[in-house]
Amino acid sequence: MRLSAIMAWLLGAGLLGTLVALNHPARVLDAVAALGFWLALVILFHAVPLVVDALAWQRLFLAPPPLAALCRIRWIAEGVNGLFPVPHLGELLRANLARRIARPGEAGASVVVDVTLGVATQVLFAALGVVLFSVLARGDALVRSTLIAVAVLSVAAGAFYFLQRAGLFALAAALARRWSAPARRRIDMDDARALDGRVRALYARRAALLASALWRFAGWLAGAGETWLILYGLGDPIGLGAAVMLESLSQTARSAAFAIPGGLGVQDGALLLLCTQLGLGAEIGLALSLTKRCRELALGAPALFAGYVIEARRLAAADPWPDAPPPA
């Protein structure tokens, strides 16, 4: 684990702690505690965006694996991404786990394209959030900051896509082999070129890409239901448009702060500012944020344990998890 990742995680945790300390922490924590059984509903509701995102991923396979298995893998990957202080480690784990249920070569390529579509559809979701914000609230500085974040995401998605079309993994493998002796022993250039070819072939399947993108966008919208549900439970109900705006812009802030695992502190600060702009107050914004973090912890901790058990069994069996077709 890199020291920089740990430092980024600690920075985010410190920022979140500071936000809570400066905004009546007792009231904020009491509001979260008062949710009671409502928090259980919030946790259960997360199954909706989880299943929708798994449906989006499933559309990228030529021979779609069972939806339940893909949901289980996404759940584990989300837990790793949300709680483990290494950015985007969950996507690597997702590709590794999917190799056991997918046809040879499909797992890694599907995850790469799914991540790209996730960023691309988030740009559209963020643009929707900016439009809703301009209608529902005031705050030119916040709009400008969000537009900058949208621009960063757009550039990142475009660059990632064009690099994939240009042979990203073969290029990365060549660079790694050039500068690292262990990489020369472990990285196979033929495997990297094969992955590039599978990714390009997947981009050629336009109907599957469109279906996956539509499901991905639906997943972003479904996430707004969690925001609406939490605020209703806190006694500050809002309209669906406001819920979409809060979810959209806070997720944009989280993604723009990709160097900090889980966007810790950044997403929370965005929710504080956005709720203040809507007239809900900073305390409600932090209560909303902490409830989301509680849901991440409640689902992420068992996911981490499940991932650990799977990895421990693999090592005990000395099984390298080779690609294999799904059982008949």
N, C-alpha and C positions, 0 to 999 in steps of 0.2 A: 504494500500500500504506500503510495507516494506521500511524502511530507506535505507537498503543496495541496493535495486533496484534503488531508486532515486539517490543515490551516484554513482552507476555504470553508470547510464544514464548521469549524470553531468560530470563524468570522460570522457566518450566517446565524449560528446559535446565539452568539453575543448580540447581534443586531435584533433578533427576535426578543431576547431577554430585556434589552434596553427599551424596546417599544412597549412591552408589557409594564415595565417598571415606571415608565413615564406617563402611563394612562390608567391610573386607578386600578392597580392589579387586583385588589380584593374584589372590586365590582366585576371586573372581567371574568375572573375565575368563578365567582358565584354564579354569573350568568351561564357559563358553560356547565357547571355542576347542576344547575336547575333544569337543564334539559332532560335529565333522567332517562326514561324509556325512549324519549325522542331521539337520543343519540343512537340507540339500537336501530331505530328506523333508518337513520342516516347511513349507518354501516350496511344495513341490508340493501338500501337503495343503490349502493355502489355497484351491485351486481348488474344493474341496467347498462351503464356505460361500459362496464367490463365486457359484457356479452356482445354489445354492439361493436366494440373495437375488435373483438375476436372474430366476429363475422366479417369485418373488413379485411382482416389478415387472411382468413380462410379463402377469400375470393382470389388470392394470389397463387394458390396451389393448383397445379394441373390435376392432381388427385387429392382433393380436399381431405385433410385429416378430420377426425371427429371433433365437433365443436366443443364438447366438454373437455377434451384434452387440451385444446388451444386456450380455452378459458383458464384452465389450471396453470398453464405455462405463463400466460400473461399476468395472472395473479402473482406468481412467484417473482417475475421480472419487475413488476410494479413495486413489490415489497423491497427488492434489492435497490432499485433506483431511488425510492423514497427514504430509506433508512440507512443504507450503507454509504459511507463517505467516499465513494468513488463515482464520479459522474458517468451515467449511462452504462454501467457495468451490467445492468439488467438486460440490455439488448444482446450482449454477447452470450449471456446465460440463456436467453430466449432462443437464440439460434442453435445453441448446443443441445438444449432439451428437445427442440423440435426435430432434430435429426433422427430421433428414435421413432417418430411416427410419420415421417414424410418420405417421399421417394428420394433417391440419391440426388444430392445437389440442390434440392428445392428449399431446404430450411434457411440456409444463409442468405440466398438471393431474396427470398420472400421477406425476411426481416429487413434487409437493406432497403427494399422498395417500400415496405410498410412504413419505415421511419421517414423516408423521403415524402411519402404521401401525407404522413402525419404533420410534418412541418408545412407543406404546401397548403393543406386544408386549414391549418391553424392561422395562416396568413389571411385567408378569407374570413375565418371566424373573428380574428382581431379587427379586420376592417368593419365587420358588422358591429362589433363592440364600440368602435369609434363613432359610427353613425348613431347608435343608440345613446352613447354618452352625450353627443352634441344635442340630442333631443331632450334627454332627461336631466342633465346636470350642466353646470358651468365650471370651467377650469381650463383655460387655454393652455396653460403650462403643462397640465397633465395630458392634454390631447397631443401636444407637440412631442412630449416624451414617449407617448404610446406610438405615434407615427414613426419616430426614430426606431423604436423596438420592432415595429412591423417591417420597416425597411431592412433592418439587420436580419430578421428572419427570412425575408424575401431573398436577399442576397445569399444567405447561407443555403437556402433550399435550392436556388438556381445553381450555385457553385457546386453543391454536392451532386446534383443531377448531371451536370456537364462533365464533372470529373468521373462519374460512373460510366458515362458513355465513352469517355476517353481511355478507360482501362485503369480505374483508380487502384484496384487491389494489386494488379501486376506492378504498377508504378511504386506503390507502398512497399511491396515485397522486395522489389529491386533495390530500393533505397535502404531498407532494413538490412538486406544481405550485404550491401556495400559497406555499411558502417558498423556492423555487429557480427562478430565471429559466431556467437550462439545462434543468431538468426540464420546464418548460412547453413547451419546444421539442421535447423528445425523447419525452416520455411521452404516449401516446394513451389517453384515458379509455375509449374504446370497447374497446380491446384489454384493458384491465384488467377492465372489466365482463364481457367475453367469457370471460376466464380464470376469474373467479368463477363464472360460469354453468357452465363445463365441470367445475369442481371439484365443484359441487353435484350435477351430473348423475352424476358418478362415484360420489359417496356414495350415490346412489339405487340403484346396482347392488349390492344386498346380497350376492348369491351370489359375485360377483367379489371383493368386499371380504373376505368370509370366507375364500375360497380364498387370497387374497394374505396375509391375516393368519396363516393356518396355515403357509404357506411361510416367512413372516418369522420366526415363532417357531422353526420348524425350523432356520432359519439361525443363530439365536442358539445353539441346542443344538449345531449342527455346529461352531461356533467353539470349544466346549469340547474337541473332539477335538484341536485344536492344543495346548491346555494339557496334556492327558494325554500326547500324543506327546512334547512337550518334556521333561516331567518323567521320562518313561520313558527318554529318551535321556540325561538327566543322572544316571541311576542312582537316582532316587527315585520309583519308580512309585507311583501312587495309584489309588483307585477312580474309577469314572466319576462317582459322586455328588460326590466332592471336586473333580473337574475341573470339573463344572458349577458348583459353588459358587464356585470361584476365578474362572472366566470371568465368571460373572454379576455378582459384587460388584465385580470390577475394572473391568468395562465400565460398571457403574453409576457408579463414581467418575469414570471418564473422561467420561461424558456429563454428569454434574453439574458438572464443570469445563469447560463448553462454551466459556468465554472463552479457554481456553488451547488452541492448536492441537494436535490429537492427544492432548489430556489429558496432555501431556508432564510427567513428574514426579509427577503425581497418580495415574495408573493404576499407575505403578511403585511408588509408596509404598504403595498399597493391596495390591498383590501381596506386597510385603515383609511387611506386617502380617499378611495372611491366611496366608501360608506359615509365619510364626512361630507363629500360633495353632494350625496343624495339626501343629506339631512338626517341620517341615521345616527351619526356620532362615531367618534373614534373607538369608544368602548365596544359598541356593537360590531364594528369592523374587526377588532381584535378577537372578540368572542367568536365571530364567524370563522376567523382564521384558525384559532386554536381548536375549534370543533373539527375543522377539516384535518388538522394535524392529529387529533385524537383518532379520527377514522383511519388515517394512514397508519398510525401505530397499531390500532386494533387489528387491522388486516395485514399489515406489513410484518409484524413480529412472527405470526404463524407461518407466513410465506417464507421468511428467512429460515425458519426452522425446517420447513419442508424442503427447501433448496439444499440445506446442509445435509439432511438425511439422504436425499437422492445422491448427492456428491459422495457422501461417505460410503454408500452402498456400491457406487461405481468404482471407487478406489479399492474397496475390499474385494471386489470381484475381478479387479485388474482388467476392466472392460473399457477399451478406448472409445466406445460408442460409435462404431463405424456406421456410415450411411446404410440404411436398409429399407427396402420397400415395406409399406404397411402390410400387416397380416391379411390374408385373404378372408 
